């Protein structure tokens, strides 16, 4: 099964990426209590988690998330 990620799902995955697919899923789960009632963000998290569950470990490891990483904001 081919799993297609939307751009925002790539950004979310890159933000929480760990050494494995399972560790990334767990890291995203840890953020859920901090989301509150932001329905858009919860929908994004849910769709991303669902796709990560269906993705193989090999496909996860071959994902190029570098273009989706954001530089931390520096204090000015």
C-alpha positions as CSV (number, residue, x, y, z in Angstrom):
1,X,0.0,0.0,0.0
2,X,1.4,3.4,-1.0
3,X,1.1,5.9,1.8
4,X,0.9,9.6,0.6
5,X,1.7,12.3,3.1
6,X,0.5,15.9,2.7
7,X,3.0,18.7,3.2
8,X,1.9,19.5,6.7
9,X,2.2,15.9,7.7
10,X,5.8,15.9,6.5
11,X,6.5,19.0,8.6
12,X,4.9,17.3,11.6
13,X,6.9,14.1,11.1
14,X,10.1,16.0,10.7
15,X,9.4,18.0,13.9
16,X,9.1,14.9,15.9
17,X,11.3,12.5,14.0
18,X,13.3,10.0,16.1
19,X,15.6,7.1,15.2
20,X,12.6,4.8,14.2
21,X,9.0,4.9,13.0
22,X,7.8,3.6,16.3
23,X,9.8,6.1,18.3
24,X,8.5,8.9,16.1
25,X,4.9,7.8,16.7
26,X,5.5,7.7,20.4
27,X,7.0,11.2,20.4
28,X,4.0,12.6,18.5
29,X,1.7,10.9,21.0
30,X,3.5,12.7,23.9
31,X,2.6,16.1,22.3
32,X,-1.2,15.4,22.2
33,X,-1.9,16.6,25.8
34,X,-0.4,20.0,24.9
35,X,-2.5,20.6,21.9
36,X,-5.7,21.4,23.9
37,X,-8.8,21.9,21.8
38,X,-7.1,22.9,18.6
39,X,-9.2,20.7,16.3
40,X,-7.1,21.4,13.2
41,X,-3.9,20.4,14.9
42,X,-5.5,17.3,16.3
43,X,-6.8,16.3,12.9
44,X,-3.3,16.8,11.5
45,X,-1.8,14.7,14.2
46,X,-4.4,11.9,13.8
47,X,-3.9,11.7,10.0
48,X,-0.1,11.7,10.4
49,X,-0.2,9.0,13.0
50,X,-2.5,6.9,10.9
51,X,-0.2,7.1,7.9
52,X,2.9,6.4,10.0
53,X,1.1,3.2,11.3
54,X,0.6,2.0,7.7
55,X,4.1,3.0,6.6
56,X,6.8,0.3,6.7
57,X,9.9,0.8,8.8
58,X,12.0,0.7,5.6
59,X,9.8,3.4,4.0
60,X,10.1,5.5,7.1
61,X,13.9,5.3,7.1
62,X,14.0,6.3,3.4
63,X,11.9,9.4,3.9
64,X,13.8,12.6,3.1
65,X,12.5,15.0,5.8
66,X,15.4,17.4,5.6
67,X,13.5,19.9,3.4
68,X,10.7,20.0,6.1
69,X,13.0,20.8,9.0
70,X,12.7,24.3,10.3
71,X,15.5,26.2,11.8
72,X,14.9,27.1,15.5
73,X,14.1,30.8,16.0
74,X,16.9,32.8,17.4
75,X,16.4,35.5,20.0
76,X,17.0,38.9,18.5
